[in-house]
Amino acid sequence: MSALTLSASGPLARSIVRFVDNRAALFGLAVLVPMLLAILTYPLWLPYKPNDIDLLAMNAGPSATHWFGTDGVGRDVFARTLEGGRISLLVAVSSVVLSTAIGFLVGAISAFGGRWADAIAMRSVDLAMTLPPIIFLLVLASIIGSGIWSTVIVIALLSWPVLSRMVRARLLELRERDFVMASRGMGAGMGHLLFRHGLPNSIDILVVYATLQVANAILLEAGLSFLGLGVPPPAASWGNMLNAARSTAVLEQFPWQWLFPGGALVVTVLAINFIGDGLRDAFDPRADL
């Protein structure tokens, strides 16, 4: 697209063009989309279920029958890797939706709610950000317990403060504009300000944050599950699959039991980070300068 056409197009069109021109972001999409399709559709075409046990094929290496081999009780590692991806992504996306909602509401209320609302909201953010993340994560996990939805809540409660500061910074500038001041002068309520003015003008921040935070949430879930505080067995997640394969014997003699889930974790996080970086650059208005 020529520079003249790009300058004449709208901001969304310019963002799309910048994203398409980002080779790393397109590479991330090319990797992530097939993985998502495989993760979401594998029950339709894979003959094995994640918890099916084959006692005659315990610790079997990769073969035409079991593409990624089997684990110590004869379960298919390929099926468990795909199921682990499904659970890990479910936890990551759910926690990001929750943390994005909390972060936006806190940041927007802080910007639009007046001096006292701003002071209370920002002191809450400061308190949340001063707590050591790892210790806070472990304490929350031990209090709430293990499980998919407990893990979602733990990750969400850890992730919202940074977004709230970003949203507040954007909306503090927005609230001084004429159309927002006119809305407030005509008696617009908090709900109108949040969702009629705040949300549309923060959508770029929310999209970029959510994309990058999915990758971070996948790593947090894997870490919690590896420590036994996340998704409990026999449900498969990439974290508890790595936890099950942490013994020296497995690491040395049966590397496929940790290599494939670990590789899927690394590739997925890298692909999502590439896409997130591409979205961040695409939505940056300074890119046209």
C-alpha positions in Angstrom: 0.0 0.0 0.0 1.4 3.4 -0.9 2.1 6.1 1.6 -0.6 8.3 0.2 -3.2 5.5 0.4 -2.1 4.7 3.9 -2.3 8.3 5.1 -5.8 8.6 3.6 -7.2 5.5 5.3 -8.7 5.3 8.7 -6.8 4.4 11.9 -8.1 0.8 11.9 -7.1 0.3 8.3 -3.6 1.7 9.1 -3.3 -0.6 12.1 -4.2 -3.6 10.0 -1.6 -2.7 7.3 1.1 -2.3 9.9 0.2 -5.6 11.4 0.2 -7.4 8.1 3.6 -5.9 7.4 5.0 -7.3 10.6 6.6 -10.7 9.6 7.1 -11.9 13.1 3.4 -11.3 13.9 2.4 -13.2 10.8 4.8 -16.0 11.7 3.1 -16.2 15.1 -0.3 -16.4 13.5 0.9 -19.1 11.1 2.1 -21.2 14.1 -0.7 -20.5 16.5 -3.7 -21.0 14.3 -2.8 -24.7 13.3 -2.1 -25.4 17.0 -5.4 -24.0 18.1 -7.2 -26.1 15.4 -5.5 -29.2 16.5 -6.2 -28.5 20.2 -9.8 -27.8 19.6 -10.6 -30.6 17.2 -8.4 -33.5 18.3 -11.3 -35.5 19.8 -12.8 -35.8 16.3 -9.8 -37.4 14.7 -7.4 -38.8 17.3 -8.3 -42.3 18.4 -6.9 -41.9 21.9 -8.3 -40.0 24.8 -5.9 -38.2 27.3 -6.6 -40.7 30.2 -6.8 -43.9 28.2 -4.3 -46.4 29.6 -2.4 -49.0 27.6 -0.6 -51.2 30.0 1.2 -52.9 27.1 2.8 -49.7 26.0 4.1 -48.1 29.2 7.0 -45.7 28.6 6.9 -46.5 24.9 8.8 -44.2 22.6 7.3 -42.3 19.6 5.9 -44.6 16.9 3.3 -44.8 14.2 0.8 -45.9 16.9 1.7 -43.3 19.5 3.2 -40.3 17.7 4.6 -38.7 20.8 5.1 -41.9 22.8 3.4 -42.8 26.1 4.0 -42.0 29.7 4.6 -44.2 32.7 1.1 -45.6 32.9 0.6 -46.0 29.1 -1.3 -42.8 28.3 -0.8 -41.3 24.9 1.5 -38.2 25.2 0.2 -36.6 22.0 -3.4 -36.7 23.3 -2.3 -35.4 26.7 -0.3 -32.6 25.1 -3.3 -31.5 23.0 -5.6 -31.8 26.1 -3.0 -29.9 28.1 -3.0 -27.1 25.6 -6.8 -27.0 25.8 -6.8 -26.7 29.6 -3.8 -24.3 29.6 -5.5 -22.0 27.1 -8.8 -22.2 28.9 -7.2 -21.1 32.1 -5.2 -18.4 30.4 -8.0 -16.9 28.4 -10.5 -17.0 31.3 -8.0 -15.4 33.7 -7.2 -12.7 31.1 -10.9 -11.9 30.5 -11.4 -11.6 34.3 -8.2 -9.5 34.9 -8.9 -7.3 31.9 -12.4 -6.5 33.2 -11.1 -5.8 36.7 -8.2 -3.7 35.4 -10.4 -1.6 33.1 -13.0 -1.0 35.7 -10.5 0.0 38.4 -8.6 2.3 36.0 -11.7 3.9 34.5 -13.4 4.5 37.8 -10.1 6.0 39.1 -10.0 8.4 36.1 -13.7 9.3 36.1 -14.8 8.9 39.7 -13.2 12.0 41.3 -10.5 12.6 43.8 -11.5 10.1 46.5 -12.2 7.3 44.0 -8.9 7.9 42.4 -7.0 7.9 45.7 -8.7 4.7 46.9 -8.2 2.9 43.5 -4.6 3.8 43.1 -3.7 2.9 46.7 -5.3 -0.5 46.1 -3.2 -0.8 42.9 0.0 0.3 44.8 -0.7 -2.3 47.5 -1.3 -5.1 44.9 1.9 -4.2 43.1 4.1 -4.1 46.2 3.4 -7.6 47.1 6.1 -10.1 45.9 4.4 -11.8 42.9 5.7 -15.3 43.5 4.9 -15.3 47.3 1.5 -13.7 46.6 0.8 -16.3 43.9 1.7 -19.2 46.2 -0.3 -17.9 49.2 -3.4 -17.3 47.0 -3.1 -20.8 45.5 -2.7 -22.4 48.9 -5.7 -20.5 50.3 -8.1 -21.0 47.3 -6.9 -24.5 46.5 -6.0 -26.3 43.3 -8.3 -26.7 40.3 -9.0 -25.1 37.0 -11.2 -22.2 38.2 -9.1 -21.7 41.3 -6.1 -21.2 39.1 -8.1 -18.8 36.9 -8.9 -16.7 40.0 -5.4 -16.7 41.3 -3.8 -15.6 38.0 -6.5 -12.9 37.4 -6.0 -11.4 40.9 -2.2 -11.2 40.2 -2.5 -9.6 36.7 -4.9 -6.6 36.8 -2.9 -3.8 38.5 -0.6 -2.9 35.5 -3.6 -2.6 33.1 -5.5 -0.4 35.5 -2.6 2.1 35.6 -2.5 2.1 31.7 -6.2 2.6 31.4 -6.2 5.4 34.1 -3.3 7.2 32.2 -5.3 7.1 29.0 -8.6 8.2 30.5 -7.1 11.0 32.6 -6.3 12.7 29.3 -9.6 11.8 27.8 -11.7 13.2 30.6 -10.5 16.8 29.8 -11.8 16.7 26.3 -14.8 18.7 25.3 -17.2 15.8 24.5 -16.5 14.1 27.8 -16.9 17.3 29.8 -20.1 18.0 27.9 -21.5 14.6 28.8 -20.7 15.1 32.4 -22.3 18.6 32.3 -25.5 17.0 30.9 -25.6 14.6 33.8 -24.1 11.4 32.3 -23.6 8.7 34.9 -20.6 6.6 35.6 -21.9 3.7 33.4 -22.2 6.1 30.4 -18.8 7.5 30.9 -17.2 4.0 31.3 -18.8 2.2 28.4 -19.7 5.1 26.0 -16.4 7.0 26.2 -13.9 5.0 28.3 -14.1 1.6 26.7 -14.0 2.7 23.0 -11.0 4.9 23.7 -9.1 2.1 25.6 -9.8 -0.7 23.2 -6.3 -0.7 21.7 -4.7 -1.0 25.2 -7.1 -3.8 26.2 -6.4 -5.8 23.0 -2.6 -5.6 23.3 -2.7 -6.2 27.0 -5.0 -9.2 26.7 -2.9 -10.8 23.9 0.4 -10.5 25.8 -1.2 -11.5 29.1 -2.4 -14.7 27.6 1.2 -15.8 27.1 2.1 -14.7 30.7 -1.0 -16.5 32.1 0.0 -19.8 30.3 3.4 -19.6 32.0 1.9 -18.8 35.3 -0.5 -21.8 35.0 2.4 -24.0 34.0 4.4 -22.8 37.0 1.5 -23.4 39.4 0.7 -26.8 38.0 4.4 -27.8 38.1 4.4 -26.9 41.8 1.3 -28.9 42.3 -0.9 -25.8 43.1 -2.6 -25.5 39.7 -4.6 -28.0 37.6 -4.5 -31.3 39.5 -3.9 -34.7 37.9 -5.3 -36.7 36.2 -6.4 -33.7 34.2 -3.7 -32.8 31.7 -2.0 -29.4 31.5 1.5 -28.6 30.2 2.6 -27.7 33.7 1.5 -30.9 35.5 2.9 -33.0 32.6 6.3 -31.4 33.1 5.8 -32.0 36.9 5.1 -35.7 36.2 8.3 -36.0 34.1 10.6 -34.2 36.5 12.4 -37.3 37.9 16.0 -38.0 36.7 15.0 -41.4 35.2 12.3 -39.8 33.0 14.5 -36.9 32.0 17.3 -39.2 30.8 15.5 -42.3 29.6 12.0 -41.1 28.4 12.7 -37.5 27.1 9.5 -37.5 25.0 7.4 -37.3 28.2 8.7 -33.7 28.9 10.1 -32.6 25.5 6.7 -32.5 23.7 4.7 -30.6 26.3 7.6 -28.3 27.1 8.1 -27.7 23.4 4.4 -26.9 22.9 4.5 -24.5 25.8 7.5 -22.6 24.4 6.2 -22.5 20.9 2.8 -21.3 21.9 4.1 -18.6 24.2 6.6 -17.3 21.6 3.8 -17.3 18.9 1.5 -15.3 21.2 4.2 -12.9 22.1 5.0 -12.3 18.4 1.3 -11.5 17.8 1.1 -9.3 20.8 4.2 -7.3 19.8 2.7 -7.0 16.3 -0.5 -5.7 17.7 1.3 -3.2 20.0 3.3 -1.8 17.0 0.1 -1.8 14.8 -1.9 0.3 17.3 1.0 2.7 18.0 0.0 6.0 16.4 3.7 7.1 16.4 4.4 4.4 13.7 3.0 6.8 11.1 5.5 9.5 12.0 
